[in-house]
Amino acid sequence: MNLNKVFLIGNLTADPELRSTTGGQKVCTLRIATNRVWKNQAGQKQEKPEFHSVILWGRLAEVAGEYLKKGNMAYVEGRIQTRTWDDQQSGQKRYRTEIVAERLQLGPKKQYSGEEGENFRQPPSKEAPPAEEIPIIEEDEDIDVKDIPF
Protein backbone atom coordinates (compact mmCIF):
# COMPACT_ATOMS: atom_id res chain seq x y z
CA MET A 1 0.00 0.00 0.00
CA ASN A 2 1.25 3.49 -0.88
CA LEU A 3 0.24 6.87 0.50
CA ASN A 4 1.10 10.36 -0.74
CA LYS A 5 -0.66 12.82 1.58
CA VAL A 6 0.39 16.24 2.91
CA PHE A 7 -1.19 18.41 5.60
CA LEU A 8 0.11 21.98 5.99
CA ILE A 9 -0.93 24.81 8.27
CA GLY A 10 1.11 27.91 7.66
CA ASN A 11 1.21 31.51 6.55
CA LEU A 12 1.45 32.84 3.01
CA THR A 13 4.81 34.46 2.27
CA ALA A 14 3.41 36.37 -0.74
CA ASP A 15 0.07 37.14 -2.37
CA PRO A 16 -1.32 34.23 -4.40
CA GLU A 17 -0.48 34.15 -8.12
CA LEU A 18 -3.72 33.42 -10.01
CA ARG A 19 -3.58 32.78 -13.74
CA SER A 20 -5.31 30.73 -16.44
CA THR A 21 -4.01 27.97 -18.67
CA THR A 22 -4.34 28.32 -22.45
CA GLY A 23 -7.42 26.09 -22.11
CA GLY A 24 -9.00 28.55 -19.65
CA GLN A 25 -8.57 26.54 -16.46
CA LYS A 26 -7.65 28.58 -13.37
CA VAL A 27 -4.41 27.74 -11.55
CA CYS A 28 -3.03 29.44 -8.45
CA THR A 29 0.42 29.22 -6.85
CA LEU A 30 0.88 29.84 -3.13
CA ARG A 31 4.08 30.03 -1.10
CA ILE A 32 3.44 28.86 2.47
CA ALA A 33 5.88 28.98 5.39
CA THR A 34 5.70 26.51 8.26
CA ASN A 35 7.93 26.47 11.33
CA ARG A 36 9.52 23.49 13.01
CA VAL A 37 10.07 24.17 16.72
CA TRP A 38 12.16 22.01 19.06
CA LYS A 39 14.51 22.24 22.02
CA ASN A 40 18.20 21.52 21.56
CA GLN A 41 20.31 19.48 24.00
CA ALA A 42 20.86 22.59 26.15
CA GLY A 43 17.07 23.05 26.43
CA GLN A 44 17.01 26.17 24.25
CA LYS A 45 14.09 26.67 21.91
CA GLN A 46 15.08 26.31 18.25
CA GLU A 47 12.99 27.25 15.24
CA LYS A 48 13.47 26.57 11.55
CA PRO A 49 11.15 27.78 8.80
CA GLU A 50 10.32 25.59 5.83
CA PHE A 51 8.89 27.01 2.61
CA HIS A 52 6.41 25.16 0.41
CA SER A 53 5.06 25.76 -3.09
CA VAL A 54 1.38 24.87 -3.37
CA ILE A 55 -0.55 24.54 -6.62
CA LEU A 56 -4.34 24.84 -6.66
CA TRP A 57 -6.59 24.18 -9.64
CA GLY A 58 -10.11 25.18 -10.68
CA ARG A 59 -12.44 26.47 -7.99
CA LEU A 60 -9.79 26.09 -5.27
CA ALA A 61 -7.53 28.41 -7.29
CA GLU A 62 -10.28 31.01 -7.65
CA VAL A 63 -11.09 31.01 -3.92
CA ALA A 64 -7.42 31.25 -2.94
CA GLY A 65 -6.83 34.09 -5.39
CA GLU A 66 -9.84 36.02 -4.14
CA TYR A 67 -9.60 35.56 -0.36
CA LEU A 68 -5.96 34.89 0.56
CA LYS A 69 -3.28 37.54 0.94
CA LYS A 70 0.31 37.62 2.16
CA GLY A 71 0.46 36.78 5.88
CA ASN A 72 -2.88 34.92 5.97
CA MET A 73 -2.97 31.52 7.58
CA ALA A 74 -4.26 28.60 5.52
CA TYR A 75 -4.69 24.84 5.87
CA VAL A 76 -3.84 22.84 2.76
CA GLU A 77 -4.33 19.14 2.23
CA GLY A 78 -2.92 17.53 -0.88
CA ARG A 79 -0.19 15.40 -2.41
CA ILE A 80 3.49 15.86 -3.23
CA GLN A 81 4.38 16.06 -6.91
CA THR A 82 7.79 16.56 -8.52
CA ARG A 83 7.96 18.09 -11.98
CA THR A 84 10.99 17.79 -14.24
CA TRP A 85 12.02 19.79 -17.28
CA ASP A 86 15.11 20.60 -19.31
CA ASP A 87 16.49 24.10 -18.77
CA GLN A 88 16.71 25.62 -22.23
CA GLN A 89 19.58 27.93 -21.29
CA SER A 90 21.88 25.44 -19.55
CA GLY A 91 20.54 22.18 -20.96
CA GLN A 92 20.42 20.73 -17.42
CA LYS A 93 17.51 18.75 -16.05
CA ARG A 94 15.57 20.75 -13.44
CA TYR A 95 13.29 19.51 -10.68
CA ARG A 96 10.59 21.22 -8.61
CA THR A 97 8.71 19.56 -5.77
CA GLU A 98 5.28 21.04 -5.05
CA ILE A 99 2.14 20.30 -3.08
CA VAL A 100 -0.91 19.86 -5.33
CA ALA A 101 -3.85 20.94 -3.15
CA GLU A 102 -6.95 18.80 -2.91
CA ARG A 103 -8.56 20.73 -0.03
CA LEU A 104 -8.20 24.28 1.28
CA GLN A 105 -9.37 25.81 4.52
CA LEU A 106 -9.03 29.54 5.05
CA GLY A 107 -7.46 30.64 8.31
CA PRO A 108 -9.14 32.77 10.98
CA LYS A 109 -10.15 36.35 10.27
CA LYS A 110 -7.89 39.03 11.66
CA GLN A 111 -9.23 40.89 14.72
CA TYR A 112 -7.98 44.20 13.44
CA SER A 113 -7.85 45.84 10.06
CA GLY A 114 -5.58 48.46 8.57
CA GLU A 115 -1.89 49.01 8.02
CA GLU A 116 0.66 49.81 10.68
CA GLY A 117 0.26 53.37 11.89
CA GLU A 118 -3.45 53.54 10.97
CA ASN A 119 -6.20 53.62 13.54
CA PHE A 120 -7.30 50.10 14.33
CA ARG A 121 -10.83 49.11 15.16
CA GLN A 122 -11.43 48.45 18.81
CA PRO A 123 -10.98 44.82 19.82
CA PRO A 124 -14.19 42.88 20.36
CA SER A 125 -15.77 42.93 23.82
CA LYS A 126 -14.56 40.45 26.40
CA GLU A 127 -17.71 38.38 25.89
CA ALA A 128 -17.06 35.13 24.06
CA PRO A 129 -17.53 35.67 20.33
CA PRO A 130 -19.98 33.41 18.52
CA ALA A 131 -18.44 30.27 17.06
CA GLU A 132 -17.36 30.93 13.48
CA GLU A 133 -17.10 28.22 10.88
CA ILE A 134 -14.22 28.35 8.46
CA PRO A 135 -15.24 26.90 5.11
CA ILE A 136 -13.60 23.74 3.84
CA ILE A 137 -13.53 23.68 0.08
CA GLU A 138 -12.86 20.42 -1.72
CA GLU A 139 -11.20 20.30 -5.14
CA ASP A 140 -14.27 18.92 -6.92
CA GLU A 141 -16.85 20.73 -4.79
CA ASP A 142 -19.20 23.12 -6.55
CA ILE A 143 -19.58 26.15 -4.26
CA ASP A 144 -20.91 29.65 -4.66
CA VAL A 145 -18.53 32.27 -3.18
CA LYS A 146 -21.58 34.14 -1.83
CA ASP A 147 -22.16 31.17 0.53
CA ILE A 148 -18.78 31.66 2.23
CA PRO A 149 -19.30 33.47 5.58
CA PHE A 150 -16.89 36.42 5.51
N, C-alpha and C positions, 0 to 999 in steps of 0.2 A: 504494500500500500504506500502511496506517495501523497504528500501534502505540500502545497505551496500557498501559504496564507500569511498575511501581514496585518498587524494592527498597530496603528500609529496615533498618538495624541500629541500634538505639538503646535507650534506657532508658525505662521507664515513669515518667511524672511523677505518677501517681496509681494507686490500685488499679483494676482493671477494673470496669466497670459492666455486670453481667449482668442481663438482663431477658428477658421473653417477650412476643411479639406477642399480639394478641387471638386469633390462630389457633393459638397454642401454640408457635410457632417461637422458638428461642433466638436472641438477638442480644446482642452484647457490644461496648462502646465502649472503646477504649484511647486514651490520650494518650501519644505517644512523642516523646522529644526526641532530636535528632541534632545533632552539632556540625560546623560547617565550620571547618577550620583552614587558615590560610595565613600567609605572611610578607608584610608591607607593604614599601614601597620602601626603608625604612630597615633592613630585615632583621629586624624585630621580629615575633614570633609573634602572630598575631591569631586570635581564636576567636569564632564567632557561633552561638548555638543556634538551632535551627529546631524548631517544635513541629507535630506532625502528629496529626490525628484519624484513627483506624483503626476500621473497622466489620468485625466478624466475624459470620458467620451459622452456624447449625446446630451441628455437632460442633466446629468451630473455636471458636465462642463458648463452648461448655461447657468445653473444655480450657483456654482462656485464663482464664476465670473461676475455674477450680479451681486452676490451677498458677501463674499470674502474680500478682505483687504489685508495689507501688510500688518502683522502683529496679531491678527485674529487667531484664536485657537480653533482647531478643527480635529475631528476624529475621522480617520480614513481606514477602511478595511479593503484589502485587495490582494494582489499576487505580485510576486517579483518577476520581472521580465528583463532580459538582457538583449539589447539590440547590437548588431554588428554592421559595420560598413567600411568601405575602403576610402581613406582620406585622399581626395583628388590632388591635393597639393604635395603631400609627402609620399603617397602610395602605400602608407602603412594601414594595417587593419585597426580600426577603432572600436571600442566597446563602451556601452552606456547601460548601467543597471538602473531600472526605474521601478516604481510601484504603479501598477495599473489598478486604479480604484474601481471597486465593485459597489461600495457603499460610502456615503459621506454623511457625517453629522456635524452641523454647525455648532461652534462653541457658544458659551454663554454670552449674553449681551453685556456690553460695558455699562457700569453704573453711571459713568460721567461721559459727557460729550465735549468736544472742542479740542483745540490745540493747546499746547503749553502756553501759559501766559494769558489765555482767554479766561473769561468768567465761566466757571463750571456750574452746572445745575446743582442744587442742594442734594445731598445724599438722601435716599429714601428714609422714611421714619423708622424708628427702632422696632416697629411691629413687624412680625414675620411676613415677608412678601408672599403672595400667592404662588403656589407651585407652577412653574413654567415648563412646558414641554418643548424640547428641542427636536425639530423634525429629523427623522431618519429617512434618507432618500436612497432607494435602491437603484441600481443601474438600469434595470428594465421597467421601473415603476413609472406609470403615467401620472404626473402630478401637475396641478395648476399652481403657479407661484402665488396666486392670490390666497390660496389655502394655507400658506406658511405663516405662522403667527409671529410677526415682527412688529 
